[in-house]
Amino acid sequence: MAVVLLVIVAVLAAAAVALLALGQAPTGDGERPLRALRRGLAARRHPDADQRAAARAAAVEPVDVSLGEMLAANVEDGAGYVRPGDIAGSWQLAAARVRPGRRGYGA
C-alpha cells in the first residue's frame, strides 16, 4: 500500500512540475504554450474564414482517376527542375572525392 501511495505522489509531483514548466517556457515564436493552447481552442470554437475554407476543401469527396489520366492532366512544358548535366557533374565530383588519386573529370 505504501508503494502505491508513493508512486501516486511521485506521478502527481511530476505532472505538476511538467505543467509549471509548460506554462512558463516560451515557444519559438515567443508565445507561451498554454496561451497558444487557449488560442487554438478558441479558434476551434469560432473558426475564421480561412479555417472554414480549409474545412470545406477537406470535406470534398475524392475522385477516382487512373494514374494515366492524372499524369496526362498534370503535364508541364518547359525545363525540368534538374538538368542531366547537373547530375552528371555532381556524380563526377563525388567520384573524384572518393578516389583521391584521380584529378578532375577526365584524368
C-alpha positions as CSV (number, residue, x, y, z in Angstrom):
1,M,0.0,0.0,0.0
2,A,2.8,2.4,0.8
3,V,4.5,1.7,-2.5
4,V,1.3,2.5,-4.5
5,L,0.8,5.7,-2.5
6,L,4.5,6.7,-3.1
7,V,4.1,6.1,-6.8
8,I,0.9,8.2,-7.0
9,V,2.6,11.1,-5.2
10,A,5.6,10.9,-7.5
11,V,3.4,10.9,-10.6
12,L,1.4,13.9,-9.3
13,A,4.6,15.8,-8.5
14,A,6.0,15.1,-11.9
15,A,2.8,16.2,-13.6
16,A,2.8,19.4,-11.5
17,V,6.4,20.2,-12.5
18,A,5.6,19.5,-16.1
19,L,2.6,21.8,-16.1
20,L,4.6,24.6,-14.4
21,A,7.4,24.3,-16.9
22,L,4.9,24.2,-19.8
23,G,3.2,27.3,-18.6
24,Q,6.4,29.3,-18.3
25,A,8.5,28.2,-21.3
26,P,8.0,30.4,-24.4
27,T,7.9,28.7,-27.8
28,G,10.0,29.6,-30.8
29,D,7.6,32.4,-31.8
30,G,7.6,33.9,-28.3
31,E,4.2,32.7,-27.3
32,R,3.7,30.6,-24.2
33,P,2.3,27.1,-24.8
34,L,-0.7,27.5,-22.5
35,R,-1.6,30.7,-24.3
36,A,-1.2,29.0,-27.6
37,L,-3.4,26.2,-26.4
38,R,-6.1,28.6,-25.3
39,R,-5.9,30.5,-28.6
40,G,-6.2,27.2,-30.6
41,L,-9.2,26.0,-28.6
42,A,-10.9,29.4,-29.1
43,A,-10.2,29.2,-32.8
44,R,-11.7,25.7,-32.9
45,R,-14.9,27.0,-31.3
46,H,-15.0,30.2,-33.5
47,P,-13.2,29.4,-36.8
48,D,-12.2,32.3,-39.1
49,A,-12.8,32.3,-42.9
50,D,-9.5,30.6,-43.8
51,Q,-10.3,27.7,-41.4
52,R,-13.8,27.3,-42.8
53,A,-12.5,27.3,-46.4
54,A,-9.9,24.6,-45.5
55,A,-12.6,22.5,-43.8
56,R,-14.8,22.8,-46.9
57,A,-11.9,21.8,-49.1
58,A,-11.1,18.8,-46.9
59,A,-14.7,17.6,-47.0
60,V,-14.8,17.3,-50.8
61,E,-15.3,13.7,-51.9
62,P,-12.2,12.3,-53.7
63,V,-12.5,11.5,-57.4
64,D,-11.2,8.1,-58.7
65,V,-8.9,8.8,-61.6
66,S,-6.5,6.4,-63.3
67,L,-2.7,7.0,-63.0
68,G,-2.5,7.7,-66.7
69,E,-5.3,10.3,-66.7
70,M,-3.7,12.0,-63.7
71,L,-0.3,12.2,-65.3
72,A,-1.7,13.4,-68.6
73,A,-3.7,16.2,-66.9
74,N,-0.6,17.4,-65.0
75,V,1.9,17.6,-67.8
76,E,4.1,20.7,-67.7
77,D,6.0,22.1,-70.6
78,G,9.5,23.5,-70.3
79,A,12.7,22.6,-68.5
80,G,12.5,20.3,-65.5
81,Y,13.8,21.1,-62.1
82,V,17.1,19.2,-62.6
83,R,19.1,19.0,-65.8
84,P,21.0,15.8,-66.6
85,G,24.3,17.8,-66.8
86,D,23.9,18.9,-63.2
87,I,23.5,15.3,-62.0
88,A,26.5,14.1,-64.1
89,G,28.7,16.9,-62.7
90,S,27.7,16.0,-59.1
91,W,28.4,12.4,-59.7
92,Q,31.9,13.1,-61.2
93,L,32.7,15.4,-58.2
94,A,31.7,12.7,-55.8
95,A,33.8,10.1,-57.6
96,A,36.8,12.5,-57.5
97,R,36.4,12.8,-53.8
98,V,36.1,9.1,-53.2
99,R,39.1,8.2,-55.3
100,P,41.7,10.8,-54.3
101,G,44.3,9.5,-56.9
102,R,42.2,10.8,-59.8
103,R,42.3,14.5,-60.6
104,G,39.5,16.3,-62.3
105,Y,36.9,14.9,-64.6
106,G,38.9,13.4,-67.4
107,A,42.0,12.1,-65.6
